Amino acid sequence: MHIEVARAKINLSLDVLGKRPDGFHEVSMIMTTIDLNDYLTFNKRTDKRIVLTSDSSFMPLGRKNLVYQAAELMQRKYNTSGVEIHIEKNIPIAAGLAGGSSDAAAALRGMNALFELNVPIETLMDYGATLGSDIPFCVKGGTALATGRGEKIETIKSPPHGWVILAKPSISVSTPKIYGGIRGRKFTPGTEKMKTALESGNFDEMIGALKNDLQSVTRERYKEVDHLIDVFKKFGAEGVLMSGSGPTVFAIFKKERQASQFYNALKGFCDEVYNVRLLG
């Protein structure tokens, strides 16, 4: 048996630089891990079957699941036996927190460990890039500048210590539609400013550099996200941002007591609220 931790991520910045010939968008963004985790348990089988189970009824357990695809990729490349993988879900699904990508990354790492394959992490990241843009980051974790379509990863300095309050409204957001909605819009890049803030280690500079080009599009198209951001600001959160294409909104606090008070105030406005630590 082997257990892997799959950590959620938030975007501290997300610049959309334009559309690529392959249909993806060129991005420059900074992502960091937070202490909100799924747990994957791996057991070898005597046959070649890949069997997924989960405590969540909201996810597919066959080939449509990225965990299945990651396990199948490793099985095909290294001729392993089958595997049973149980997914304990804590990261909300379709939330902009890379829950599915992080689970797939954990599957790559877990297969590597379970079968003692000794595949370098850089190779696992390359495998991950064939399955999804966020997976290379999730394989490595920490804090990183991601470029290209998100698959080119450069590790950078982690954010200063803090707590994150996340709230996910009861809606799903279509990432392709949000990216499609940025056509014709002009944005001022902000990722370099965030990188500089992280290098300085200054908490207030980091809060001032939070930026996501997709946020304005999602706010226009989903009134629930727009309302939630307004609620965060009404309750006094200084650094408020949407993660990824949404719909999860978060705020970062320097002190645990502040975060706990904000968490308690917010629970009445949203069913899914989380109080977690920045890890980076």
LINGI-V198189 format. One record per pair of residues at least 24 apart in sequence whose ideal C-beta (glycine too) atoms are under 6 Angstrom apart, sorted by the first residue. I is the first residue (numbers start at 1). J is the second residue. D is the distance in Angstrom with one decimal. If there is no record, write none. Layout:
i=I j=J d=D
i=I j=J d=D
//
This chain:
i=1 j=43 d=5.4
i=2 j=42 d=4.5
i=2 j=110 d=5.7
i=2 j=113 d=5.1
i=2 j=114 d=4.5
i=3 j=41 d=5.2
i=4 j=40 d=4.7
i=4 j=106 d=4.0
i=4 j=109 d=5.5
i=4 j=110 d=4.2
i=5 j=37 d=5.1
i=6 j=38 d=4.1
i=6 j=102 d=4.0
i=6 j=103 d=4.9
i=6 j=106 d=3.9
i=7 j=33 d=4.3
i=7 j=37 d=5.4
i=7 j=102 d=5.9
i=8 j=34 d=5.4
i=8 j=36 d=4.2
i=8 j=91 d=4.6
i=8 j=97 d=4.2
i=9 j=33 d=5.5
i=9 j=98 d=4.7
i=10 j=34 d=5.8
i=10 j=243 d=4.5
i=10 j=250 d=5.7
i=11 j=212 d=5.9
i=11 j=243 d=5.1
i=11 j=244 d=5.7
i=12 j=194 d=5.3
i=13 j=190 d=5.2
i=13 j=191 d=4.4
i=13 j=194 d=4.1
i=13 j=211 d=5.0
i=14 j=212 d=4.4
i=14 j=213 d=5.8
i=15 j=189 d=4.6
i=15 j=191 d=4.9
i=15 j=213 d=5.9
i=16 j=182 d=5.5
i=16 j=213 d=4.5
i=24 j=149 d=4.1
i=25 j=179 d=5.5
i=27 j=150 d=5.6
i=28 j=147 d=5.2
i=28 j=191 d=4.5
i=29 j=146 d=5.2
i=30 j=145 d=5.7
i=30 j=191 d=5.9
i=30 j=194 d=5.1
i=31 j=137 d=5.5
i=31 j=144 d=5.9
i=31 j=146 d=5.9
i=32 j=143 d=4.2
i=32 j=159 d=5.8
i=32 j=280 d=4.4
i=33 j=141 d=5.0
i=33 j=279 d=4.6
i=34 j=164 d=5.4
i=34 j=276 d=5.0
i=34 j=279 d=5.8
i=35 j=276 d=4.4
i=35 j=277 d=4.3
i=35 j=279 d=5.5
i=36 j=91 d=5.7
i=36 j=274 d=5.7
i=36 j=276 d=4.7
i=37 j=90 d=5.9
i=38 j=89 d=5.5
i=38 j=90 d=5.6
i=38 j=91 d=5.3
i=38 j=103 d=5.6
i=39 j=88 d=4.3
i=40 j=85 d=5.8
i=40 j=87 d=5.6
i=40 j=106 d=4.7
i=40 j=110 d=5.7
i=41 j=86 d=4.5
i=42 j=83 d=5.9
i=42 j=85 d=5.6
i=42 j=110 d=4.6
i=42 j=114 d=4.6
i=43 j=84 d=4.6
i=44 j=81 d=5.7
i=45 j=81 d=5.8
i=45 j=82 d=3.5
i=45 j=83 d=6.0
i=45 j=84 d=6.0
i=47 j=82 d=5.0
i=48 j=82 d=4.7
i=49 j=82 d=4.2
i=50 j=82 d=5.9
i=50 j=83 d=5.8
i=51 j=84 d=4.7
i=52 j=85 d=5.4
i=53 j=86 d=4.8
i=54 j=87 d=4.2
i=55 j=88 d=5.6
i=56 j=89 d=3.9
i=58 j=93 d=5.4
i=66 j=100 d=5.1
i=66 j=104 d=3.7
i=66 j=131 d=5.9
i=67 j=103 d=5.0
i=67 j=104 d=5.7
i=67 j=107 d=4.5
i=69 j=131 d=5.6
i=70 j=104 d=4.4
i=70 j=107 d=3.8
i=70 j=108 d=5.0
i=71 j=107 d=5.2
i=71 j=111 d=5.7
i=73 j=127 d=5.8
i=74 j=111 d=3.9
i=78 j=117 d=5.4
i=80 j=115 d=4.8
i=92 j=168 d=4.8
i=92 j=272 d=5.7
i=94 j=172 d=4.7
i=95 j=168 d=4.9
i=95 j=248 d=4.5
i=96 j=243 d=4.2
i=96 j=244 d=3.2
i=96 j=245 d=5.7
i=96 j=246 d=5.1
i=96 j=248 d=4.8
i=97 j=243 d=5.9
i=97 j=248 d=5.8
i=98 j=134 d=4.7
i=98 j=138 d=5.8
i=101 j=132 d=5.2
i=101 j=134 d=3.9
i=101 j=135 d=4.8
i=101 j=138 d=4.9
i=102 j=138 d=4.3
i=104 j=131 d=5.7
i=104 j=135 d=5.3
i=105 j=135 d=5.2
i=105 j=138 d=3.6
i=105 j=139 d=4.3
i=143 j=280 d=4.1
i=157 j=198 d=4.9
i=157 j=199 d=5.4
i=158 j=280 d=3.0
i=159 j=198 d=5.8
i=159 j=206 d=5.7
i=159 j=278 d=5.4
i=159 j=280 d=5.0
i=160 j=201 d=5.5
i=160 j=203 d=4.7
i=162 j=252 d=5.1
i=162 j=254 d=5.6
i=162 j=278 d=4.7
i=163 j=253 d=4.9
i=163 j=256 d=5.6
i=163 j=259 d=3.6
i=163 j=277 d=5.9
i=164 j=250 d=5.4
i=164 j=252 d=5.5
i=164 j=276 d=5.4
i=164 j=278 d=5.8
i=165 j=251 d=5.2
i=165 j=259 d=5.7
i=165 j=262 d=5.3
i=165 j=263 d=5.4
i=165 j=275 d=5.7
i=166 j=248 d=5.5
i=166 j=250 d=4.5
i=166 j=274 d=4.5
i=167 j=228 d=5.9
i=167 j=249 d=5.5
i=167 j=266 d=5.9
i=167 j=270 d=4.3
i=167 j=273 d=4.9
i=168 j=248 d=4.5
i=168 j=272 d=4.2
i=169 j=224 d=4.0
i=169 j=228 d=5.7
i=169 j=247 d=5.2
i=171 j=224 d=5.3
i=171 j=247 d=5.5
i=173 j=245 d=5.6
i=173 j=246 d=4.6
i=173 j=247 d=4.9
i=175 j=245 d=4.3
i=178 j=214 d=5.3
i=178 j=217 d=5.2
i=178 j=218 d=5.5
i=178 j=245 d=4.2
i=181 j=217 d=4.0
i=182 j=217 d=5.7
i=187 j=213 d=4.6
i=203 j=254 d=5.3
i=207 j=238 d=5.6
i=207 j=239 d=3.7
i=210 j=239 d=5.1
i=210 j=241 d=4.5
i=212 j=241 d=5.5
i=212 j=242 d=5.5
i=214 j=245 d=5.1
i=215 j=242 d=4.5
i=218 j=246 d=4.2
i=231 j=269 d=5.3
i=235 j=265 d=5.4
//
